[in-house]
Every structure is written in structure tokens, then in C-alpha cells.
């Protein structure tokens, strides 16, 4: 009987020998109104080490924080100049590209983990798994993937912040992640990784909701839940505004 008890408790005892992350975020919900110009998330927490297992100066621990937005299907088109006119040429569709991606780390990510680990955990813009929908050659896929990442970076929706995570006494950490004004709504995740000697020792996730508020929220809900009446009202309003503008122009 005692042997069975030891066998059942063994996993729990082993779990206690590993570090544990206790993360949190300054805002669990971000409301977007007409005057929304962006927000700043503070991600902070503590690292709980088992007795006698705190990292030394020679083998420090690193913290990497990844904030992701909901995935979406995206079509990327490549422009080509034909007869002096820029037209759409090749195109590549991605099934599940993150709508927002920000990574903050205590050191540059390529100095924290190797390429294989970066690919497994999608740590860094060069390691995103974008799920192309077509069977193009690897060279074409790489070109379009770089183009998609570049477009998102220009919009402020993808970025890396090496050195943005501060670790105090090897136990407490904090990082700030900027949320741009053009951020999409939906369920976001803030995932924190504890890494030492190139190995991921612990990970934890917190959810964040980005939602519209006020009149914008009312319009979004109406368009989503009552698509047909919403469309009829929009068309009728457009016709009325066009007629009213013409009537006023004739009177001036």
C-alpha cells in the first residue's frame, strides 16, 4: 500500500522541484472607444524556485514574454510593374497568422535559445508558423512570409523588444508592451517563458480581452448579430445622406 502511495505522489514531488512562474498583467481587458490612441500593458510576476535552485551569476535565467492576438486568414499580394503600371501579380493566403505579435525578452532572443527551440515555441518574428494555404515552393513561401511580417511591422502590429524585460534579484520581473491604436479586437494571450541554459523551464499564460466600447461596440454587435437589418439601415442611411447633400447643394 505504501508503494502505491509513493508511486501516486511521485509526479507531485517531481513537479515541486521545478521553478514555477506566477505572472499577471496590468489590464485583463482593453476597451477601444473612438478616442483610443493605444495602450501600454505592464506584464509582471515572480519566479518561484525550489530550495537551493536559484540561478547563479554564471548561469542566469531569462524571461521572454509573448503577446499574441487572435489568428486570422490573410491574403498577401505581390505587386509587379507591367507596362509602367503596378498591378497585382502573385498572391499567397495564410490560414492562421496572428493579428498581433509582440515579444519582449531580457536579452536578444537569439542569445537566449537556439533556432530549434525558437521554432517550437514561436519565439521571434523569424520563427512564426504562418500556415500558408497553397503548396508554393519554399523560396516563394519565405518571400511572402517576410513580406507579411514587414507589412505588420510597418503597422506596429508585429515587433520585437529585446532587453525590455527587467529581472530584479533573479526573482521578480516586469515588461511593458505597447498596444497600437489599430489593434484588432478579440482574445489575446500573454505567455511568459522562463529559460535557463537554452532550455524552457516553465511557462504560464494569461488572457487579455480587447473589445470595442460605447457606440463602436453597439455598431460592431449590430453588424455581427443582425447582419441583414444592419445592412438595410446602412444602405438606407447612405441614400438619405446622398439625397440630403444633393438637396442642400441645389439650395446654395
N, C-alpha and C positions, 0 to 999 in steps of 0.2 A: 504493500500500500504506500509505503514511504517512497519507493522508487517511482511509482506512478506520479506522485505529487511533485517530485523533483523534475520529472520529465515535463509536466504541465507548466511548472513555474520557470523552467529554463529560458524560454523566449522572453519572458518579462525581465528576468535578471540580466539577460544579454542586452535588452533594449536600454536598460539603465546605465550601461557602460558607454553609450554613445552620447555625443552632445545633442542638445535639444534647442531649437530656435523658438523664441517667443516674440513674434512680430506683431506690429499694429500699424495703422495708418491714421493720419490726422482727420481724414474725411472718409466715411463709408459711402457717402452719396454726394454727387456734384450736380447742382441744379443749373441748367442753362436757360437764361432769360434773354430778352432782346438786347440787353446791355452787357452780356457776357463777353469778356475780353481775355479769358483764360484763367487758369487756376494753378496753384502750386501745391502738390502733395508732399507731405512730410511722412516718410516711412522710417520707422524706428523700432527698436526692440532690444532684446537681450539674448545672449548665448549662455546656456546653462551647461557647464562642463561637469562630468563626473569627477569625483575627488582625485586630485593628482594628475589630471589630464589636460590642464590648461596649456596652450601653446607657448613655446619658448620664443626668444628673440630670433633664434636661428631658423625656426620653423613657424612663422606667424600664420594666423588664419586670415582668410579673405572673405569678404561678404560681397555677393552680387545680387542685385535687385532687378527684376524684370517686370515691367508693367505692360500688359497686353490688352488691346481692345478686342471686341468681338470679331470673328473671322467673317470675310465676305468674298464673294466672287467678283473678280476684277478682270477686265479686258484691257490689255496693253497693246496699243497700236504703234507701229513704227512709221515715221514719215520718210518719204523719198521724193526727190525733185525730178519731175518728169516734164520736159518741155518748158522749163523755167517756172513751173508751178509745183508747190508742195502738196502731195496727195498721200492718202493712207496706203501703205504697202503691206508688209506682213503684220500679223496680229497673233497674240498669244493670250489665252484665257487661263486664269488661275482660280482653282476651286475654293481655296480656303486661305487667303492671305490675311494676316492680322490687319485690322483697320488702323490700329495704333500700336507702336512698339517703342519702348524706351528701356535702355539698360544702363544702370549705374553700378559702378564697381569700385572697390577700394584701390585697385591697381588696373592698368590696361589688361583687358580680358585675355589677350594672347600670352601674357606673362603669368596668368593665374591657372589656366587649364590648357591642355593640348587640343589639337584640331578635332580629334575623335570625340572628346568629351563635349566640346563646344557644339558639335553636330547633334549629339544625343539630346542635350538639354536646350538646344537652340539659343546659345549664348553668343550674341553678337549679330550684327546685320548680315555678315557673310555666312552665317550658319542657319538662317531661316529656312524652314521647309515650306515652300510656297505652293506645292501640289499643282503643277501645270496640268491642264486638261488634255493637251494634244501631245502626240508622240513625236515631237521635233527632236532634232539632234541635240546632243549635249552642248555643243557650241552655241546653237541658237537659243536654247533654254537659258544658258548662262548670260547671254547678251540681254535677253528680255528681263531676266531676274535683276540684273544690275540696273536696267532702265527703270523698273518698277521701284526699286529701293531708292534710286536717285530722285524720282518724282515725289515719293513720300517724304524724303528728307527735305526737299525744297518747300513742301507744305508744312514742315515742322511736325509731321506725324510719325516719323521714324528718326531716332537719334541715339547716339551713344554718349555716355558721360563718364569716361574713365577718371578715377580719383575722386568721384563725387560722394562716395560713401566714407564717412568718418567713423572710426572704431576707437572707443575710449577704454583704456585699461584691458583691452582684449576681450571685453565682455559686452559693453553697450555699443550700439551702432545707430547711425541715422543717415538719411539721404533725402535729397529734395528732387522731385521730378516735376517738370513743367508740363502742364496740360494746355495745349493751344486752344485758341478760340474756335478753330474749325474741327474740333474733336467730334467724332460721331457718338451717338447715344448708344447705350446698351450696357451689358455686363462686362466689366473689366476685372482682370486678376492682377494682383501684386504678389509675385513669387520671390521668396528670398532663399538664397543658397549659401550655405556655409562650406567653404572649400579650404582644404589644407593639403599641401604637398601634391597639388594637382588632382585631388580626389574630392568628390562631393560627399561630405559627411552628414549633412542634414538639409532639409528643405521644408518650407512651410508656405502656405498660400492664404491670402486674404482677398475677399471680394470687394469690389467697388462698383457702384452703380452711377452711371452718367445718364441723366434724364432731363428732358425739357420741363420747364415750369411756366406757370402763368398762361398767357394767351397762346404762346408757342406750343405748350403741352396740349391745350384744347384742340388746336388745329391738327397736331400730329395724331391724337387719339381719334379725332373725327375722320381723318383720311384713312386710318388703319381699320377702324371698326365699321365705318359706314361709308364705304368707298363710293357707291353709286350716288346716294344723296349728296355727298360731298362734291362729287364731280359735277352734278347738275347745278348745285349752288354756285360753284366756281365759274362755270360757263355762263350762267345767267348774270352773275355779277360782272363778268368781263363784258358781256353785251351791253349791260346797263351803263357801265362806266364809259364804254366807247361811244354810245349814243349821247350820254351827258356831255362828253368832251366835244362832240360834234355840234351839239346844240349851243354850247357856250361859245364855240368858235364862230358860229354864224351870227351870234348876237354882238360880237365885238367888232 
